[in-house]
Amino acid sequence: MATHRISSLSIAISASLCLPSKRRDYRLALPFTSLYGTRLLLKPSNLSCFVTKHHSSTTATVSLSLPTAKPERATSEKSPIWSARSIKSFAMAELEARKLKYPNTGTEALLMGILVEGTSHAAKFLRANGITLFKVREETVNLLGKSDMYFFSPEHPPLTEQAQKVLDWAVDEKLKSGESGEITTTYLLLGIWSEKESAGHKILATFGFNDEKAKELAKFLNNDIVLNYK
């Protein structure tokens, strides 16, 4: 499976500590009363101290990317980028799959991820229509069953074929729209609905989500959040 690198942010973190050549070393003394959270005492020690100098520099690279099954997108600079809420929803989807001890991240997990992130227009739309995380999680177990209690999911459960199609559908639709900006969580939700045989689609349908609601939601495709939405 190829990986679509959306963007890369380098963060330089540096820390330096220079202590004087003469100082007192403090030891933490815990009187009986501190066990109850009333006070802590610092008492100076007679121990001598060497001059300590520490310089360190660490560079961390944060990659904001979602997987794609289309290798040409991995190196394309014209591909649209995912919004921060979409990326967080995907990360929460992986976590939900792990909580349920599932070997893969499926469309049902993507749906839960949107609800866990919670601040996007898509998530608010779902809740306004009575579709909550608790209901989706319960229906997922009813539909797919419980995993073996002794099974442990990988740190990043791989996508199912249908879940991968959801991500690629979202990118394709964004490109077709000709709109600038990011791929919002609404694209992700409508991508789940587009996979008719997927668990995510079936769960949405169970709770009354239909093509009419999908059309209503599509009006806000390029808005990841709507203030004062009820």
C-alpha positions as CSV (number, residue, x, y, z in Angstrom):
1,M,0.0,0.0,0.0
2,A,1.5,3.4,-1.0
3,T,1.4,6.3,1.4
4,H,0.2,9.7,0.4
5,R,2.3,12.3,2.2
6,I,0.2,15.4,2.5
7,S,2.6,17.7,4.2
8,S,5.6,17.7,6.5
9,L,6.3,20.0,9.4
10,S,9.8,20.1,11.0
11,I,10.0,21.2,14.6
12,A,13.3,22.0,16.2
13,I,13.4,21.5,19.9
14,S,16.4,22.7,21.8
15,A,17.2,22.7,25.5
16,S,20.2,24.0,27.4
17,L,20.9,24.0,31.1
18,C,23.9,25.7,32.7
19,L,24.3,25.5,36.4
20,P,26.7,27.7,38.4
21,S,29.9,26.2,39.7
22,K,28.9,26.6,43.3
23,R,25.4,25.8,44.4
24,R,23.6,23.9,47.0
25,D,22.0,20.6,46.3
26,Y,18.5,20.4,47.5
27,R,16.9,17.2,48.7
28,L,13.2,16.6,48.9
29,A,12.1,16.0,52.5
30,L,8.6,14.7,53.0
31,P,7.3,15.2,56.6
32,F,4.4,13.1,57.7
33,T,1.9,15.8,56.9
34,S,2.9,15.8,53.3
35,L,1.3,12.4,52.9
36,Y,-2.0,14.3,53.2
37,G,-1.0,16.9,50.7
38,T,-0.4,19.7,53.2
39,R,3.2,20.7,52.5
40,L,6.5,19.7,51.0
41,L,9.9,20.8,52.4
42,L,13.2,21.4,50.6
43,K,16.3,21.1,52.8
44,P,19.8,22.1,51.6
45,S,22.5,19.5,51.5
46,N,26.2,19.9,52.3
47,L,27.1,17.8,49.2
48,S,29.3,19.7,46.8
49,C,28.3,20.0,43.1
50,F,30.3,20.0,39.9
51,V,29.6,22.5,37.1
52,T,27.0,20.9,34.8
53,K,26.5,21.9,31.3
54,H,24.1,20.2,29.0
55,H,23.3,21.2,25.5
56,S,20.9,19.1,23.4
57,S,19.1,19.7,20.1
58,T,16.4,17.4,18.7
59,T,14.7,17.7,15.4
60,A,11.3,16.1,15.1
61,T,9.4,15.7,11.9
62,V,5.6,15.5,12.0
63,S,4.1,13.9,8.9
64,L,0.5,14.7,8.2
65,S,-0.6,12.0,5.8
66,L,-3.3,9.5,5.1
67,P,-2.8,6.3,3.1
68,T,-3.7,5.9,-0.6
69,A,-4.0,2.9,-2.9
70,K,-3.0,5.1,-5.8
71,P,0.8,5.2,-6.0
72,E,0.9,8.3,-8.3
73,R,-0.6,10.4,-5.5
74,A,2.3,9.7,-3.2
75,T,4.6,12.0,-5.2
76,S,2.0,14.4,-6.7
77,E,2.2,18.0,-5.5
78,K,-1.3,18.8,-6.9
79,S,-3.2,16.4,-4.6
80,P,-5.4,18.2,-2.1
81,I,-4.4,18.1,1.6
82,W,-6.5,16.7,4.4
83,S,-7.8,19.0,7.1
84,A,-6.5,18.7,10.7
85,R,-9.9,17.4,11.8
86,S,-9.9,14.7,9.1
87,I,-6.4,13.6,10.2
88,K,-7.4,13.5,13.8
89,S,-10.6,11.5,12.9
90,F,-8.4,9.0,11.1
91,A,-6.1,8.7,14.1
92,M,-9.1,8.2,16.4
93,A,-10.4,5.5,14.1
94,E,-7.3,3.5,14.5
95,L,-7.6,3.9,18.2
96,E,-11.2,2.7,18.2
97,A,-10.2,-0.4,16.2
98,R,-7.6,-1.2,18.8
99,K,-10.1,-0.7,21.6
100,L,-12.4,-3.3,20.0
101,K,-9.3,-5.5,19.3
102,Y,-10.0,-5.6,15.6
103,P,-7.2,-6.5,13.3
104,N,-8.1,-3.8,10.7
105,T,-9.4,-0.3,10.6
106,G,-12.7,-0.5,8.8
107,T,-15.4,1.9,7.7
108,E,-17.1,1.4,11.0
109,A,-13.9,2.6,12.8
110,L,-13.7,5.6,10.5
111,L,-17.3,6.5,11.5
112,M,-16.4,6.2,15.2
113,G,-13.2,8.3,14.6
114,I,-15.3,11.2,13.2
115,L,-17.5,11.0,16.3
116,V,-14.6,10.8,18.7
117,E,-13.0,13.9,17.2
118,G,-16.4,15.5,17.6
119,T,-15.8,19.1,16.5
120,S,-16.3,18.9,12.8
121,H,-19.5,19.7,11.0
122,A,-19.9,16.0,10.0
123,A,-19.7,14.9,13.7
124,K,-22.3,17.6,14.7
125,F,-24.6,16.6,11.9
126,L,-24.4,12.9,13.0
127,R,-25.2,13.8,16.6
128,A,-28.1,16.1,15.5
129,N,-29.6,13.1,13.8
130,G,-29.3,10.9,16.9
131,I,-26.1,9.0,15.8
132,T,-23.7,8.9,18.7
133,L,-20.5,7.2,19.4
134,F,-22.0,4.9,22.0
135,K,-24.7,3.8,19.5
136,V,-22.2,3.2,16.7
137,R,-19.9,1.3,18.9
138,E,-22.7,-0.9,20.2
139,E,-24.0,-1.5,16.7
140,T,-20.5,-2.3,15.4
141,V,-20.2,-5.1,18.0
142,N,-23.6,-6.4,17.1
143,L,-22.8,-6.4,13.4
144,L,-19.2,-7.6,13.4
145,G,-19.0,-9.4,16.8
146,K,-16.4,-9.2,19.5
147,S,-12.8,-10.0,18.9
148,D,-10.8,-12.7,20.7
149,M,-10.1,-11.3,24.2
150,Y,-6.5,-12.5,23.9
151,F,-5.9,-10.8,20.6
152,F,-4.0,-7.5,20.5
153,S,-4.4,-5.2,17.5
154,P,-1.3,-3.7,15.9
155,E,-0.4,-0.1,16.8
156,H,-1.7,1.0,13.4
157,P,-4.4,-1.6,12.3
158,P,-4.2,-1.7,8.5
159,L,-7.1,-0.4,6.5
160,T,-9.7,-2.7,5.1
161,E,-10.2,-2.5,1.3
162,Q,-13.5,-0.7,1.8
163,A,-11.9,1.8,4.2
164,Q,-9.1,2.5,1.8
165,K,-11.7,3.1,-1.0
166,V,-13.4,5.7,1.3
167,L,-10.1,7.7,1.6
168,D,-9.5,7.5,-2.2
169,W,-13.2,8.5,-2.9
170,A,-12.8,11.6,-0.7
171,V,-9.6,12.7,-2.6
172,D,-11.3,12.0,-6.0
173,E,-14.4,14.0,-5.1
174,K,-12.3,16.9,-3.9
175,L,-10.4,16.9,-7.2
176,K,-13.6,16.7,-9.2
177,S,-15.1,19.6,-7.3
178,G,-12.4,22.0,-8.5
179,E,-12.7,23.7,-5.1
180,S,-9.5,24.9,-3.3
181,G,-8.9,24.1,0.3
182,E,-8.6,20.9,2.3
183,I,-10.4,17.6,2.3
184,T,-12.8,18.0,5.2
185,T,-14.3,15.4,7.5
186,T,-17.6,15.7,5.5
187,Y,-15.8,14.1,2.6
188,L,-14.8,11.3,4.9
189,L,-18.3,10.7,6.1
190,L,-19.9,10.8,2.6
191,G,-17.1,8.4,1.5
192,I,-18.3,5.9,4.1
193,W,-21.9,6.3,2.8
194,S,-20.7,5.7,-0.8
195,E,-19.5,2.2,0.2
196,K,-22.9,0.5,0.1
197,E,-21.7,-2.9,1.3
198,S,-19.5,-1.6,4.1
199,A,-20.2,-1.9,7.8
200,G,-20.0,1.8,8.2
201,H,-22.8,2.3,5.6
202,K,-25.0,-0.3,7.2
203,I,-24.6,1.2,10.6
204,L,-25.5,4.7,9.3
205,A,-28.6,3.2,7.6
206,T,-29.6,1.5,10.8
207,F,-29.8,4.9,12.5
208,G,-31.8,6.6,9.8
209,F,-29.1,8.1,7.7
210,N,-30.1,8.1,4.0
211,D,-29.5,9.6,0.6
212,E,-31.5,12.7,1.5
213,K,-29.4,13.4,4.5
214,A,-26.3,12.7,2.5
215,K,-27.4,15.4,0.0
216,E,-28.1,17.8,2.9
217,L,-24.7,17.2,4.3
218,A,-23.0,17.6,0.9
219,K,-23.9,21.3,0.9
220,F,-21.2,21.7,3.6
221,L,-18.5,19.6,1.9
222,N,-15.9,22.4,2.2
223,N,-16.7,23.5,5.7
224,D,-15.1,21.5,8.4
225,I,-16.8,23.4,11.2
226,V,-19.9,25.6,11.3
227,L,-20.1,27.9,14.3
228,N,-23.3,27.9,16.3
229,Y,-24.6,24.9,14.5
230,K,-27.6,23.2,16.2
